[in-house]
Structures are given as C-alpha cells and as structure tokens.
Amino acid sequence: MSTPFFPASREAALARLAAVRPADYARSRNAIEGAVTRLSPYLSHGVLTLPDVHADIAARFALAPQHKLVYEFGWREYFHHVWRHRGDAIFASLHDGPLPETAYARELPPDLREGRTGVPAVDRAVAELYATGYLHNHGRMWLASYVVHLRKVHWRAGADWLYGHLLDGDLASNHLSWQWVAGTGSHKPYLFNAENVARYAPRDWHSPGTVVDRSYEALDRMARHPDAAAAAGIRLTDPALDEPPLLHAPPAHAGYAAPDARAVAGRDVWLIHPWALRAPPADLPEGTVTVAIAVAEWHARWPWSPGRWAFVAGLQDSLAAHCWYGDVASLHVALAGARSVHGVDDPHLGSELRQLRADGALRPTPRLFAPVERACASFSQWWHRTRLDA
C-alpha cells in the first residue's frame, strides 16, 4: 500500500532527500510552489531521522547552523521540547487568546469541510489536504487563521481535524502551531490577507473580493470581535468536496492481524510502531523477530484518514514479520511470553509502550539538537540554549 504523492518506502524518502537543495529552499520556501523538502511525512513517522537528514545534506552542501533549513529542523524539536515539559497541557489553550474560550464554536462548519467557503485560498488548501495528505506551511497557517479568527471555531477543533488528515501529523508540531496562529501560544493572533496570498500562492489561490481582502488592521478588529463575520460573506461554490473519513481502526485491507502470542514465544522482539518506521538496529540479538503494532486505544482518540493508514501500514508491512492491531491488554498478553521486547520511545505512544512489557529497553528517538532540560517559553529562548548535536 502507498499514496501517490508520498510512496510508502525508504527508497522514496531517500530519493526526496537527495533532491533537497538548501539554497533553493532558503530562497523560495515561503511560496506554495517553492522548493520545500516535503520530507515531513517520512520524518514524522521515523522513516528518516533529523540526524540522518542533516548529515546527508551537510555532506553535500555547506550548511551553517543558522541556515533556514536547520532553523526549520529546530522547530520540530522545539515543539517536542514543549510537549515534554507541558505534557497534555498542549491540548488546551496555554494562555488566553484574543477572545474568551466561549466565543469559539467547537465544530467546523460544513462549508469549510467541503472546501466551498468561497475563499479560494481556503478551499484550495482543503482540496490539496484531501488529495495529498499534505499542505505547505503557508497553506496550513492561512487555513488555521481563517478557521479561528474569521469563523470563530476553537483552534482545538481545527487542529484535531487537520491532524487526522495530514500524513505528517505530529501532535506537538500540529497543535502548538495552531495555538501559535490562535494567539493562545503566542503574543498575538496570526492573520493573513488577500495581498499575502497573491504574493506567495499561484493564481488559483488568489482571493480578491473575499472576506480576507482587507487591511491587517481590519482583520485584527475582526479577530477580536466575537461575531463570525466571515460567515455572512460566504459564497458557496460547487461541487462540494468529499471529505475522506477519519478512521479509528485500520481499514480491513490494511493487513493487520490480531496479536498472536505463538509468533513471539521465547523470542526477542523489536517493536515497529508508527513513529519508528525504519529497519531495526544492527545490535539486536540474533534471531530477533520484528513486530509492527497499531494500538487501538491510541487511535480511538486520534483517528486517521485512509491515506495515512495506507502510508503507515505499507511501511510496517515492508519492515515487519508480523503486523498487529489490538488494544493494550491483548498486545500485552501476546508479548508476555517473549524473551525480551525492545523498541524506540516516542511521546505519541510513550505510556502505551511501557504497558506492553518493553523491559526498560526503549531506545530514545535520535535527536539533532542537544536537549535543553529547563523549560523554554519561546523558540528563540530554546534556540539560544541548545546546540547542534551532530
């Protein structure tokens, strides 16, 4: 299984890595059609690690620590730094935003989910998200800003929805980015207008004459007023997009089986979970059996689109002798008879992994930057305290 825009293979990830040109990235990264790396699905799911990517690019190009590409790598680790210190608090507003929490709806409006708000920058972003499982960062920010500040929908509703559809969805990066846009994780709301879209996006994204065709001062006043002013200006377009379903369990054709204790009895096991989709390390005991897992309790909380299930299942199938889907209890029972159980730690599944009998042998996720033990309230503070660990 695979997706047409992001093939589910390490070879595809390496080919995309080989195509990265840091100078092109630095020059054009803000444009929707700019030379961004599109490595994020492979990084989020551990096909490649940040040290892998940095080492490869630095071997081919001069890559100063202050390069914009390295800076972007830093944001990924900074968001995980915040998650490590704040825990589940990142899933609620970190501080007050422009309006009280009660001013925001808790459901996305149907016209937005159908990609027919009449604002081309928004509707094109939704269409691209559904078609590819990916959005350029500018598209993500425009979409989030429209949802929160003009349609008055709570950032958490938008963040959960976007996360489920993104192939590269990372809970820390996604939800903290939405908070940055919403003004609950930053000092002011992020706003965009039609002029900004015209500067960075192709013509079919341009949005003259729409609710975003205003000055930033006018948009700021709208963001701080409780009325969903954008709703009055909606011009529904046809046809409506079909939103892919968000699934709490893998599709039947994904190839997962129920946990089976007989497959691992008396064996050393290497777990391949969705955030460590790469070959096992070479120093494992001889005869170690590879087992890919998807944990039912986790997906009950965080459903995925069929495209994301296909991406992850395709990689797991290529790496593991067995692919299991089950709840924590059934996975624990199946692994209880193994001689040892090893894997890679990850905050997405940290508590579940520890319940599966990992023998204290969870290895840390490889990091590019040296850890900062003291909690940092901003990226700039974190950046000045860390250093490249490569």
Kinemage of the C-alpha trace (Angstrom):
@kinemage 1
@onewidth
@group {chain A} dominant
@subgroup {mainchain}
@vectorlist {calphas} color= white
{ca met a 1} P 0.000 0.000 0.000
{ca ser a 2} L 1.144 3.533 -0.706
{ca thr a 3} L -0.037 7.020 -1.541
{ca pro a 4} L 0.561 8.634 -4.932
{ca phe a 5} L 2.279 11.745 -3.553
{ca phe a 6} L 4.282 10.060 -0.784
{ca pro a 7} L 5.253 6.464 -1.655
{ca ala a 8} L 5.490 4.279 1.419
{ca ser a 9} L 9.132 3.262 1.147
{ca arg a 10} L 12.518 4.250 2.490
{ca glu a 11} L 13.746 4.431 -1.109
{ca ala a 12} L 11.212 7.149 -1.855
{ca ala a 13} L 12.287 9.053 1.263
{ca leu a 14} L 15.962 8.847 0.273
{ca ala a 15} L 15.170 9.989 -3.266
{ca arg a 16} L 13.366 13.016 -1.888
{ca leu a 17} L 16.260 13.713 0.460
{ca ala a 18} L 18.719 13.546 -2.442
{ca ala a 19} L 16.676 16.211 -4.248
{ca val a 20} L 16.953 18.764 -1.423
{ca arg a 21} L 18.810 21.938 -2.393
{ca pro a 22} L 19.299 24.189 0.659
{ca ala a 23} L 19.849 27.365 -1.369
{ca asp a 24} L 16.611 26.799 -3.290
{ca tyr a 25} L 14.817 26.099 -0.046
{ca ala a 26} L 16.074 29.289 1.590
{ca arg a 27} L 15.121 31.382 -1.436
{ca ser a 28} L 11.639 30.045 -2.129
{ca arg a 29} L 10.387 28.222 0.978
{ca asn a 30} L 7.587 30.722 1.671
{ca ala a 31} L 5.937 30.142 -1.700
{ca ile a 32} L 3.242 27.486 -2.034
{ca glu a 33} L 5.128 26.127 -5.049
{ca gly a 34} L 8.558 26.736 -3.505
{ca ala a 35} L 11.388 24.237 -3.115
{ca val a 36} L 10.373 22.870 0.280
{ca thr a 37} L 11.707 19.420 1.124
{ca arg a 38} L 8.390 17.535 1.535
{ca leu a 39} L 10.261 15.193 3.855
{ca ser a 40} L 7.858 15.747 6.742
{ca pro a 41} L 5.784 12.516 6.423
{ca tyr a 42} L 8.999 10.499 6.461
{ca leu a 43} L 10.349 12.456 9.429
{ca ser a 44} L 7.125 12.328 11.448
{ca his a 45} L 6.921 8.559 11.060
{ca gly a 46} L 10.593 7.884 11.680
{ca val a 47} L 11.477 6.603 8.217
{ca leu a 48} L 14.252 9.180 8.378
{ca thr a 49} L 15.554 10.919 11.485
{ca leu a 50} L 16.675 14.522 11.746
{ca pro a 51} L 20.324 13.460 12.303
{ca asp a 52} L 20.077 11.317 9.130
{ca val a 53} L 18.732 14.208 7.092
{ca his a 54} L 21.112 16.820 8.444
{ca ala a 55} L 24.165 14.588 7.954
{ca asp a 56} L 23.204 13.798 4.360
{ca ile a 57} L 22.601 17.422 3.386
{ca ala a 58} L 25.660 18.736 5.255
{ca ala a 59} L 27.849 16.187 3.442
{ca arg a 60} L 26.739 17.625 0.092
{ca phe a 61} L 26.364 21.329 0.876
{ca ala a 62} L 27.762 23.919 3.249
{ca leu a 63} L 25.049 24.066 5.903
{ca ala a 64} L 25.709 26.652 8.590
{ca pro a 65} L 23.980 26.209 11.981
{ca gln a 66} L 21.945 29.362 11.244
{ca his a 67} L 20.734 28.162 7.838
{ca lys a 68} L 16.975 28.471 7.379
{ca leu a 69} L 16.692 24.733 6.799
{ca val a 70} L 18.464 23.943 10.081
{ca tyr a 71} L 16.264 26.522 11.778
{ca glu a 72} L 13.223 24.640 10.463
{ca phe a 73} L 14.581 21.373 11.862
{ca gly a 74} L 14.870 23.180 15.179
{ca trp a 75} L 11.175 23.998 15.257
{ca arg a 76} L 10.311 20.285 15.118
{ca glu a 77} L 12.471 19.520 18.145
{ca tyr a 78} L 11.392 22.673 19.981
{ca phe a 79} L 7.734 21.633 19.774
{ca his a 80} L 8.682 18.282 21.303
{ca his a 81} L 10.621 20.134 24.000
{ca val a 82} L 7.398 21.975 24.907
{ca trp a 83} L 5.415 18.709 24.834
{ca arg a 84} L 7.956 17.029 27.102
{ca his a 85} L 7.610 19.802 29.693
{ca arg a 86} L 3.897 20.597 29.341
{ca gly a 87} L 2.503 17.137 28.632
{ca asp a 88} L -1.200 17.009 27.773
{ca ala a 89} L -1.479 20.714 28.619
{ca ile a 90} L -0.589 21.399 24.969
{ca phe a 91} L -4.058 20.148 24.023
{ca ala a 92} L -5.686 23.061 25.870
{ca ser a 93} L -5.031 26.764 25.420
{ca leu a 94} L -1.702 27.658 27.009
{ca his a 95} L -2.995 31.146 27.813
{ca asp a 96} L -5.876 33.427 26.883
{ca gly a 97} L -6.310 34.320 23.237
{ca pro a 98} L -7.991 37.348 21.629
{ca leu a 99} L -11.443 36.246 22.847
{ca pro a 100} L -12.804 34.117 25.700
{ca glu a 101} L -12.921 30.365 25.015
{ca thr a 102} L -16.726 30.535 24.986
{ca ala a 103} L -16.632 32.797 21.918
{ca tyr a 104} L -15.475 29.913 19.700
{ca ala a 105} L -17.562 27.094 18.263
{ca arg a 106} L -16.436 23.514 18.846
{ca glu a 107} L -17.330 22.140 15.406
{ca leu a 108} L -16.013 23.006 11.954
{ca pro a 109} L -18.731 24.349 9.630
{ca pro a 110} L -19.783 22.046 6.767
{ca asp a 111} L -18.828 24.530 4.045
{ca leu a 112} L -15.232 24.508 5.263
{ca arg a 113} L -15.028 20.719 5.458
{ca glu a 114} L -16.499 20.608 1.940
{ca gly a 115} L -13.967 23.142 0.602
{ca arg a 116} L -16.546 25.620 -0.625
{ca thr a 117} L -16.299 28.694 1.566
{ca gly a 118} L -15.836 30.887 -1.496
{ca val a 119} L -12.350 31.941 -0.316
{ca pro a 120} L -10.029 30.308 -2.865
{ca ala a 121} L -7.013 30.256 -0.515
{ca val a 122} L -9.041 28.261 1.997
{ca asp a 123} L -10.833 25.999 -0.472
{ca arg a 124} L -7.641 25.176 -2.387
{ca ala a 125} L -5.926 24.299 0.896
{ca val a 126} L -8.732 21.903 1.849
{ca ala a 127} L -8.711 20.311 -1.615
{ca glu a 128} L -4.945 19.784 -1.509
{ca leu a 129} L -5.134 18.366 2.006
{ca tyr a 130} L -7.695 15.751 0.993
{ca ala a 131} L -5.945 14.888 -2.274
{ca thr a 132} L -2.379 14.588 -0.978
{ca gly a 133} L -2.388 14.411 2.829
{ca tyr a 134} L -0.026 17.382 2.791
{ca leu a 135} L -0.103 21.176 2.925
{ca his a 136} L 2.618 23.783 2.577
{ca asn a 137} L 3.158 25.619 5.853
{ca his a 138} L 1.650 28.821 4.490
{ca gly a 139} L -1.470 26.899 3.472
{ca arg a 140} L -1.715 25.479 6.995
{ca met a 141} L -1.392 28.911 8.598
{ca trp a 142} L -3.929 30.534 6.252
{ca leu a 143} L -6.394 27.731 6.865
{ca ala a 144} L -5.959 27.881 10.650
{ca ser a 145} L -6.212 31.669 10.738
{ca tyr a 146} L -9.434 31.643 8.733
{ca val a 147} L -10.937 28.909 10.919
{ca val a 148} L -10.133 30.571 14.251
{ca his a 149} L -10.235 34.314 13.651
{ca leu a 150} L -12.857 34.689 10.933
{ca arg a 151} L -15.145 31.692 11.508
{ca lys a 152} L -14.694 31.715 15.303
{ca val a 153} L -14.060 27.984 15.601
{ca his a 154} L -11.900 26.885 18.521
{ca trp a 155} L -8.339 26.082 17.491
{ca arg a 156} L -8.553 22.610 19.063
{ca ala a 157} L -11.399 21.556 16.734
{ca gly a 158} L -9.355 22.661 13.732
{ca ala a 159} L -6.141 21.104 14.996
{ca asp a 160} L -7.733 17.704 15.609
{ca trp a 161} L -9.340 17.731 12.151
{ca leu a 162} L -6.133 18.732 10.350
{ca tyr a 163} L -4.064 16.215 12.307
{ca gly a 164} L -6.244 13.327 11.179
{ca his a 165} L -5.816 14.171 7.500
{ca leu a 166} L -2.109 15.026 7.439
{ca leu a 167} L 0.361 12.287 6.557
{ca asp a 168} L 2.956 14.181 8.579
{ca gly a 169} L 0.673 14.952 11.506
{ca asp a 170} L 2.771 15.291 14.653
{ca leu a 171} L 0.746 16.147 17.741
{ca ala a 172} L 3.261 18.614 19.150
{ca ser a 173} L 4.027 20.414 15.882
{ca asn a 174} L 0.408 20.482 14.727
{ca his a 175} L -1.369 21.507 17.910
{ca leu a 176} L 1.248 24.013 19.047
{ca ser a 177} L 1.281 25.568 15.567
{ca trp a 178} L -2.492 26.030 15.787
{ca gln a 179} L -2.012 27.659 19.177
{ca trp a 180} L 0.588 29.986 17.681
{ca val a 181} L -1.905 31.032 14.993
{ca ala a 182} L -4.768 31.313 17.504
{ca gly a 183} L -2.796 33.576 19.830
{ca thr a 184} L -3.077 31.123 22.744
{ca gly a 185} L 0.540 30.071 22.335
{ca ser a 186} L 1.905 33.395 21.052
{ca his a 187} L 1.582 37.077 21.853
{ca lys a 188} L -0.891 37.954 19.089
{ca pro a 189} L -3.124 36.246 16.537
{ca tyr a 190} L -1.622 35.296 13.188
{ca leu a 191} L -3.550 36.985 10.349
{ca phe a 192} L -3.281 36.912 6.576
{ca asn a 193} L -4.945 38.838 3.764
{ca ala a 194} L -5.502 38.545 0.033
{ca glu a 195} L -2.329 40.505 -0.708
{ca asn a 196} L -0.300 37.953 1.263
{ca val a 197} L -1.908 35.098 -0.682
{ca ala a 198} L -1.187 36.787 -4.008
{ca arg a 199} L 2.465 37.173 -3.024
{ca tyr a 200} L 3.082 33.538 -2.172
{ca ala a 201} L 0.488 31.391 -3.941
{ca pro a 202} L -0.403 30.512 -7.546
{ca arg a 203} L -3.278 32.318 -9.231
{ca asp a 204} L -5.983 29.785 -8.414
{ca trp a 205} L -5.381 30.502 -4.710
{ca his a 206} L -5.780 34.282 -5.074
{ca ser a 207} L -8.710 35.664 -3.077
{ca pro a 208} L -9.620 39.207 -4.185
{ca gly a 209} L -13.049 40.468 -3.204
{ca thr a 210} L -13.421 37.929 -0.359
{ca val a 211} L -13.523 38.366 3.397
{ca val a 212} L -9.703 38.251 3.534
{ca asp a 213} L -9.346 41.127 1.061
{ca arg a 214} L -8.906 43.663 3.865
{ca ser a 215} L -6.188 45.504 5.717
{ca tyr a 216} L -4.457 43.812 8.625
{ca glu a 217} L -5.953 46.419 10.939
{ca ala a 218} L -9.464 45.450 9.833
{ca leu a 219} L -8.674 41.748 10.180
{ca asp a 220} L -7.282 42.307 13.660
{ca arg a 221} L -10.510 44.040 14.695
{ca met a 222} L -12.475 41.070 13.319
{ca ala a 223} L -10.281 38.609 15.231
{ca arg a 224} L -11.058 40.451 18.462
{ca his a 225} L -14.819 40.695 17.873
{ca pro a 226} L -16.993 37.711 18.821
{ca asp a 227} L -19.118 37.748 15.661
{ca ala a 228} L -18.225 35.195 12.997
{ca ala a 229} L -18.166 37.962 10.427
{ca ala a 230} L -16.822 35.730 7.672
{ca ala a 231} L -19.953 33.600 7.667
{ca ala a 232} L -22.034 36.472 6.314
{ca gly a 233} L -19.837 36.699 3.227
{ca ile a 234} L -19.780 33.023 2.268
{ca arg a 235} L -20.484 32.314 -1.375
{ca leu a 236} L -20.910 28.564 -1.548
{ca thr a 237} L -19.160 27.046 -4.527
{ca asp a 238} L -19.899 23.735 -6.217
{ca pro a 239} L -19.197 20.922 -6.233
{ca ala a 240} L -18.647 20.107 -2.585
{ca leu a 241} L -15.537 18.073 -1.801
{ca asp a 242} L -15.945 14.620 -0.311
{ca glu a 243} L -14.022 14.591 2.944
{ca pro a 244} L -12.143 11.322 3.477
{ca pro a 245} L -13.382 9.569 6.608
{ca leu a 246} L -11.307 9.629 9.771
{ca leu a 247} L -10.975 6.027 10.915
{ca his a 248} L -10.489 4.852 14.494
{ca ala a 249} L -9.223 1.475 13.275
{ca pro a 250} L -7.305 0.341 10.181
{ca pro a 251} L -9.305 -0.496 7.050
{ca ala a 252} L -9.888 -4.215 6.588
{ca his a 253} L -7.491 -4.326 3.624
{ca ala a 254} L -4.613 -2.768 5.612
{ca gly a 255} L -3.270 -6.197 6.506
{ca tyr a 256} L -3.196 -6.119 10.314
{ca ala a 257} L -3.897 -9.296 12.293
{ca ala a 258} L -4.849 -9.841 15.917
{ca pro a 259} L -1.913 -10.177 18.352
{ca asp a 260} L -0.650 -13.782 18.412
{ca ala a 261} L 1.471 -14.941 21.342
{ca arg a 262} L 2.682 -18.013 19.420
{ca ala a 263} L 4.597 -15.852 16.937
{ca val a 264} L 6.892 -14.408 19.599
{ca ala a 265} L 7.018 -17.042 22.356
{ca gly a 266} L 10.571 -17.319 23.685
{ca arg a 267} L 11.845 -14.831 21.073
{ca asp a 268} L 13.473 -11.415 21.297
{ca val a 269} L 11.123 -8.825 19.780
{ca trp a 270} L 11.699 -5.482 18.077
{ca leu a 271} L 8.539 -3.352 18.016
{ca ile a 272} L 7.917 -1.187 14.950
{ca his a 273} L 5.318 1.390 15.910
{ca pro a 274} L 4.018 4.157 13.604
{ca trp a 275} L 6.654 6.703 14.713
{ca ala a 276} L 9.668 4.438 14.170
{ca leu a 277} L 9.152 3.057 10.668
{ca arg a 278} L 12.719 2.087 9.882
{ca ala a 279} L 14.816 -1.058 9.953
{ca pro a 280} L 15.760 -2.397 13.398
{ca pro a 281} L 19.239 -1.603 14.725
{ca ala a 282} L 22.070 -3.987 13.944
{ca asp a 283} L 22.966 -4.724 17.568
{ca leu a 284} L 19.830 -6.701 18.444
{ca pro a 285} L 20.142 -10.353 19.484
{ca glu a 286} L 20.393 -12.794 16.619
{ca gly a 287} L 17.003 -14.089 15.566
{ca thr a 288} L 15.050 -11.079 16.848
{ca val a 289} L 11.549 -11.062 15.367
{ca thr a 290} L 10.077 -7.785 14.113
{ca val a 291} L 6.508 -6.959 15.103
{ca ala a 292} L 4.655 -3.875 13.871
{ca ile a 293} L 1.877 -2.596 16.100
{ca ala a 294} L -1.060 -0.193 15.990
{ca val a 295} L -2.688 0.415 19.387
{ca ala a 296} L -6.484 0.587 19.494
{ca glu a 297} L -6.744 2.980 22.463
{ca trp a 298} L -4.477 5.487 20.771
{ca his a 299} L -6.435 5.514 17.521
{ca ala a 300} L -9.736 5.722 19.385
{ca arg a 301} L -8.518 9.147 20.465
{ca trp a 302} L -6.662 10.138 17.304
{ca pro a 303} L -8.281 8.756 14.106
{ca trp a 304} L -6.505 8.814 10.728
{ca ser a 305} L -7.579 9.201 7.129
{ca pro a 306} L -7.443 6.114 4.863
{ca gly a 307} L -4.411 7.661 3.147
{ca arg a 308} L -2.462 7.881 6.369
{ca trp a 309} L -3.416 4.351 7.346
{ca ala a 310} L -2.209 3.177 3.922
{ca phe a 311} L 1.090 5.048 4.289
{ca val a 312} L 1.834 3.634 7.740
{ca ala a 313} L 0.555 0.120 7.020
{ca gly a 314} L 2.592 -0.084 3.818
{ca leu a 315} L 5.790 0.788 5.648
{ca gln a 316} L 5.048 -1.508 8.569
{ca asp a 317} L 4.315 -4.409 6.228
{ca ser a 318} L 7.651 -3.890 4.450
{ca leu a 319} L 9.592 -3.893 7.731
{ca ala a 320} L 7.949 -6.444 9.996
{ca ala a 321} L 7.369 -10.180 10.052
{ca his a 322} L 4.063 -9.615 11.842
{ca cys a 323} L 1.653 -6.631 11.830
{ca trp a 324} L -0.748 -6.495 14.773
{ca tyr a 325} L -3.661 -4.242 15.638
{ca gly a 326} L -5.102 -4.597 19.114
{ca asp a 327} L -5.773 -2.960 22.440
{ca val a 328} L -3.103 -2.598 25.109
{ca ala a 329} L -4.354 -5.623 27.031
{ca ser a 330} L -4.263 -8.009 24.059
{ca leu a 331} L -0.861 -6.740 22.937
{ca his a 332} L 0.491 -7.118 26.461
{ca val a 333} L -0.752 -10.709 26.692
{ca ala a 334} L 0.752 -11.592 23.292
{ca leu a 335} L 4.141 -10.142 24.223
{ca ala a 336} L 4.247 -11.610 27.727
{ca gly a 337} L 5.865 -14.829 26.531
{ca ala a 338} L 8.633 -13.119 24.544
{ca arg a 339} L 12.168 -13.371 25.903
{ca ser a 340} L 12.644 -9.598 25.582
{ca val a 341} L 10.842 -6.684 23.947
{ca his a 342} L 12.695 -3.681 22.528
{ca gly a 343} L 11.691 -0.581 20.607
{ca val a 344} L 12.039 3.176 20.180
{ca asp a 345} L 10.477 5.523 22.696
{ca asp a 346} L 8.142 8.228 21.412
{ca pro a 347} L 5.817 10.672 23.174
{ca his a 348} L 2.884 9.734 20.948
{ca leu a 349} L 2.845 6.203 22.355
{ca gly a 350} L 5.007 6.545 25.436
{ca ser a 351} L 2.543 5.347 28.070
{ca glu a 352} L 1.176 2.543 25.886
{ca leu a 353} L 4.657 1.236 25.044
{ca arg a 354} L 5.528 0.962 28.711
{ca gln a 355} L 2.443 -1.151 29.292
{ca leu a 356} L 3.466 -3.628 26.587
{ca arg a 357} L 6.393 -5.048 28.524
{ca ala a 358} L 9.281 -3.244 26.890
{ca asp a 359} L 11.713 -4.444 29.607
{ca gly a 360} L 13.070 -0.966 30.112
{ca ala a 361} L 14.768 -1.318 26.728
{ca leu a 362} L 13.104 1.562 24.895
{ca arg a 363} L 15.714 3.500 22.984
{ca pro a 364} L 15.466 7.280 22.713
{ca thr a 365} L 14.391 8.898 19.464
{ca pro a 366} L 17.542 10.211 17.743
{ca arg a 367} L 17.836 13.992 18.135
{ca leu a 368} L 19.694 16.551 16.085
{ca phe a 369} L 19.955 19.156 18.828
{ca ala a 370} L 21.287 18.793 22.346
{ca pro a 371} L 18.443 18.523 24.874
{ca val a 372} L 17.519 21.556 26.948
{ca glu a 373} L 16.431 20.428 30.391
{ca arg a 374} L 14.998 23.748 31.511
{ca ala a 375} L 11.585 24.587 30.043
{ca cys a 376} L 11.758 27.351 27.442
{ca ala a 377} L 8.833 29.674 26.882
{ca ser a 378} L 9.798 30.534 23.307
{ca phe a 379} L 11.616 29.092 20.330
{ca ser a 380} L 14.265 31.816 20.460
{ca gln a 381} L 14.994 31.015 24.098
{ca trp a 382} L 15.304 27.305 23.289
{ca trp a 383} L 17.447 28.017 20.209
{ca his a 384} L 19.959 30.021 22.238
{ca arg a 385} L 20.249 27.290 24.847
{ca thr a 386} L 20.653 24.317 22.545
{ca arg a 387} L 23.316 23.449 20.012
{ca leu a 388} L 23.635 21.131 17.067
{ca asp a 389} L 24.393 17.697 18.461
{ca ala a 390} L 25.711 16.404 15.122
